[in-house]
Amino acid sequence: MKTLAAAMSICSLVDAFSPCGGITRHGRTQIVMHSSPVSTEETAAPSVTEKEETASFAVRWSSAILDRVFRYKPLLNFMSAKARGMIRKRGDKIGANWSEEVDSLLSLRDNLEAEFESLYSQKTDENTPEYYKVPFHAYSEGNLCWDAAVEVIPAAKTVHANLFTEDRNDFRLDGDETLRRRFMEELQSEMEVRRLRDPQTVVDIGCSSGLSTLRLADSFPSSQVTGVDLSPYFLAVANHKLKDSENQDHKNRIAYLHAAAEATGMADSSVDMVTICLVNHELPAAAARDVYREAYRILKPGGVLSLMDANPASDNWRRLARNPIALAAFRSTEPYMDEYVNFDMKIELQRSGFRSVTFRYNSPRHRTVIAEKL
C-alpha cells in the first residue's frame, strides 16, 4: 500500500485488533519467505469447516454493516484525522522524519508546481478513468492531491516498519527498503533460474513518488527506466527528488511519464521489462486486466512482467479478514480490495497472453509474481 491507506487502516485500527507484525509464532500458520524452491502456484487456502464458514458469514455480515458506518463522512473524517496524527507521531518516533519530510516538500511548493507543469499531460488528465477519481487512502481526492503526494514516502516507511519483526510493536526504519529490495532479489533470482538477460529498458507502472523506480535503476544498472503514473502530483515529487539527488547516474537513466497504466502511449514491443509495484490492489478487476494487456503490448517477445503486491493467502491477511471492525476500516480506504482478493492473478495473466507465471514471497504479507511474453 503506497500511501496513507495502510497507515490509517493497518497501523491504527488493525494494530488495535489484530497482530499485523511480520512473522507470527502463535500456533498459527507461519508465512516463510523464500527464494528457492520456486512455486508456480499460490499457497493453497486451508479447508473450510462448517464452523469456519459460519464464522466467515458472521464476519461478512458485520463487516457489511460496518462498511456503511465508515461511509458516514463526518465519522470517517474524524477517524482519518486521528489516524493521521497517530501515524505521523509514530513515523517521527521511529526516525521516518514524517514532519520534516512533509514540511520540507510543502516549503518548496513553487518547485513542485513547476515540476507538475513540466510533466502534466492534458490528454491524460482528460481521460483519467473514473475508478481513479474516487476517495482513496483517507484522502477525499485520492491520489490527485498534494497531501497524498508529499506524505507517501514517510507513510511507506512507517507502515512497513513492523513488516519483518516478530513483535508488531517492534518498528524498524528499514522495513520498506527491505520489502522493495527483496522484491528485486526475488525477481533477479527468478531471472537467473530462467537464464534471462538483464533488461535495457524498464517501465515502472504506477511508480508513485519514485521509490520503486530508483530501486529498479539500482538493480539493473545498465537500464533506462521510465516511471509511469496517473497522478501528476506524485510525479512532481518524484521528479523533484530526482533532480535534487546527487546521483548523476540516476538522472541520466530515469525519466517520468504522466500516463495511465492501461494506456501508456508507448510503442508495441518496445521494452524489455514492465514492473507493477503495490498497484494491483488499487485497481478494479477490469482495469487490472487492461493493465496486463497494455504491459503485454509494449513488451518485446521474451520480455518480463513482474508484480509485487499484498498476498491474500498470508496469515496476516486472513487474520485481518476475520476481524470485521479492522476489515471495514481497511476497506473504507481501499475501495477495490475485495476485487483484488477475489482476483485470480495467474489466470488473468495467462488470458492476457503471458506464460511461465511464477509466484514467490518477498515478505510475510507480500508476493512477487513473474511472467514472460513468449
Long-range contacts (C-beta under 8 A, 24 or more apart in sequence): 1-137, 1-159, 1-278, 1-281, 1-310, 1-334, 2-152, 2-155, 2-156, 2-208, 2-278, 2-279, 2-282, 3-136, 3-137, 3-139, 3-143, 3-148, 3-151, 3-152, 3-155, 3-156, 3-208, 4-83, 4-84, 4-87, 4-137, 4-138, 4-139, 4-148, 4-151, 4-152, 4-155, 4-333, 5-136, 5-137, 5-138, 5-333, 5-334, 6-155, 6-159, 6-160, 7-83, 7-84, 7-87, 7-155, 7-158, 7-159, 8-79, 8-80, 8-83, 8-84, 8-87, 8-137, 8-138, 8-329, 8-333, 9-83, 9-326, 9-329, 9-330, 9-332, 9-333, 9-334, 10-159, 10-320, 10-330, 11-83, 11-86, 11-87, 11-90, 11-158, 11-159, 12-82, 12-83, 12-86, 12-87, 12-329, 13-79, 13-83, 13-325, 13-326, 13-329, 13-330, 14-320, 14-323, 14-326, 14-329, 14-330, 15-168, 16-326, 17-323, 17-325, 17-326, 18-316, 18-319, 18-320, 18-322, 18-323, 18-326, 19-168, 19-316, 19-319, 20-162, 20-168, 20-316, 20-319, 20-320, 20-365, 21-162, 21-163, 21-165, 21-166, 21-167, 21-168, 21-169, 21-170, 22-162, 22-163, 22-164, 22-165, 22-166, 22-168, 22-363, 22-364, 22-365, 23-164, 23-165, 23-166, 23-364, 24-166, 24-315, 24-316, 24-364, 25-166, 28-315, 28-319, 29-315, 30-315, 31-311, 31-314, 31-315, 31-316, 31-361, 31-364, 31-365, 32-361, 33-182, 33-361, 33-362, 33-363, 33-364, 34-360, 34-361, 35-185, 35-186, 35-189, 35-360, 36-189, 38-190, 38-193, 38-358, 38-360, 39-358, 39-359, 39-360, 40-357, 40-358, 40-359, 41-346, 41-359, 42-311, 42-313, 42-346, 42-359, 42-367, 43-313, 44-313, 45-313, 55-322, 56-322, 58-324, 59-321, 59-322, 59-323, 59-324, 59-327, 62-324, 63-324, 63-327, 63-328, 63-331, 66-324, 66-325, 66-327, 66-328, 66-329, 67-328, 67-331, 67-332, 69-328, 70-328, 70-329, 70-331, 70-332, 71-332, 76-138, 76-332, 79-329, 80-138, 83-138, 84-138, 87-155, 87-158, 87-159, 88-154, 90-158, 90-161, 90-171, 91-154, 91-155, 91-157, 91-158, 93-171, 94-157, 94-158, 94-161, 94-171, 94-172, 94-173, 95-173, 96-154, 96-157, 96-158, 96-161, 96-173, 97-154, 98-151, 98-154, 98-155, 98-158, 101-150, 101-153, 101-154, 102-150, 102-151, 102-154, 105-150, 105-237, 105-240, 106-146, 106-150, 108-240, 109-146, 111-240, 112-146, 112-149, 112-236, 112-237, 112-240, 113-236, 115-235, 115-236, 115-237, 115-239, 115-240, 115-243, 116-232, 116-233, 116-235, 116-236, 118-239, 119-232, 119-235, 119-236, 119-239, 119-256, 119-257, 119-258, 120-232, 120-258, 121-232, 121-258, 121-259, 124-230, 124-258, 124-259, 124-260, 125-232, 125-258, 127-260, 127-263, 128-230, 128-260, 129-260, 129-262, 129-287, 131-283, 131-284, 131-287, 131-336, 132-230, 134-335, 135-335, 136-282, 136-333, 136-334, 136-335, 137-333, 137-334, 138-333, 143-230, 143-231, 143-233, 143-234, 144-231, 144-233, 145-233, 146-233, 148-231, 148-233, 148-234, 149-209, 149-231, 149-233, 149-234, 149-236, 149-237, 150-237, 152-208, 152-209, 152-234, 152-237, 153-209, 153-211, 153-237, 156-211, 163-363, 163-364, 163-365, 164-363, 164-364, 176-211, 178-363, 179-362, 179-363, 179-366, 180-211, 180-212, 180-215, 180-277, 181-215, 182-362, 182-363, 183-215, 183-277, 183-306, 183-308, 183-362, 183-366, 183-368, 184-215, 184-216, 184-219, 185-362, 186-360, 186-361, 186-362, 186-368, 186-370, 187-219, 187-275, 187-304, 187-306, 187-368, 187-370, 188-219, 189-360, 190-358, 190-360, 190-368, 190-370, 191-304, 191-370, 194-356, 194-372, 196-302, 196-304, 196-372, 198-222, 198-223, 199-223, 199-271, 199-272, 199-273, 199-303, 199-304, 200-224, 200-272, 201-226, 201-270, 201-271, 201-272, 201-273, 202-226, 202-271, 202-272, 202-273, 202-274, 202-275, 203-228, 203-264, 203-266, 203-271, 203-273, 203-274, 203-275, 203-295, 203-298, 204-228, 204-275, 204-277, 205-261, 205-264, 205-274, 205-275, 205-276, 205-279, 205-291, 205-295, 206-230, 206-261, 206-276, 206-277, 206-278, 206-279, 206-282, 207-234, 207-235, 207-238, 207-256, 207-277, 208-234, 208-238, 208-278, 209-234, 209-237, 209-238, 209-241, 210-237, 210-238, 210-239, 210-241, 210-242, 210-254, 210-256, 212-275, 212-277, 212-278, 213-238, 213-254, 213-256, 214-250, 214-254, 216-275, 217-249, 217-250, 217-253, 217-254, 220-273, 221-249, 223-253, 223-272, 223-273, 224-253, 224-255, 225-253, 225-254, 225-255, 226-254, 226-255, 226-256, 226-257, 227-254, 227-255, 227-256, 227-257, 228-256, 228-257, 228-259, 228-261, 228-264, 229-256, 229-257, 229-258, 229-259, 230-258, 230-259, 230-260, 230-261, 232-258, 261-287, 261-291, 261-294, 262-287, 262-290, 262-291, 262-293, 262-294, 263-294, 264-294, 264-298, 266-298, 267-298, 268-297, 268-298, 269-297, 269-298, 269-299, 269-300, 269-301, 269-303, 270-298, 270-300, 271-298, 271-299, 271-300, 271-303, 272-299, 272-300, 272-303, 272-304, 273-299, 273-303, 273-304, 273-305, 273-306, 274-298, 274-299, 274-303, 274-304, 274-305, 274-306, 275-305, 275-306, 275-307, 275-308, 276-305, 276-306, 276-307, 276-308, 276-309, 277-307, 277-308, 277-309, 278-308, 278-309, 278-310, 279-307, 279-309, 280-307, 280-309, 280-340, 280-343, 280-345, 281-309, 281-310, 281-334, 281-336, 281-337, 281-340, 282-334, 282-336, 283-336, 283-339, 283-340, 284-336, 284-339, 285-336, 285-339, 285-340, 285-342, 285-343, 285-348, 288-340, 288-343, 288-348, 289-348, 289-351, 289-352, 292-348, 292-349, 292-352, 292-354, 293-352, 293-353, 295-352, 296-352, 296-353, 296-354, 296-373, 299-373, 300-373, 301-373, 301-374, 302-372, 302-373, 302-374, 303-372, 303-373, 304-370, 304-371, 304-372, 304-373, 305-349, 305-354, 305-370, 305-371, 305-372, 305-373, 306-368, 306-369, 306-370, 306-371, 307-345, 307-368, 307-369, 308-362, 308-366, 308-367, 308-368, 308-369, 309-340, 309-366, 309-367, 309-369, 310-340, 310-365, 310-366, 310-367, 311-361, 311-365, 311-366, 311-367, 312-340, 312-341, 314-364, 314-365, 314-366, 315-364, 316-364, 316-365, 317-341, 317-365, 345-369
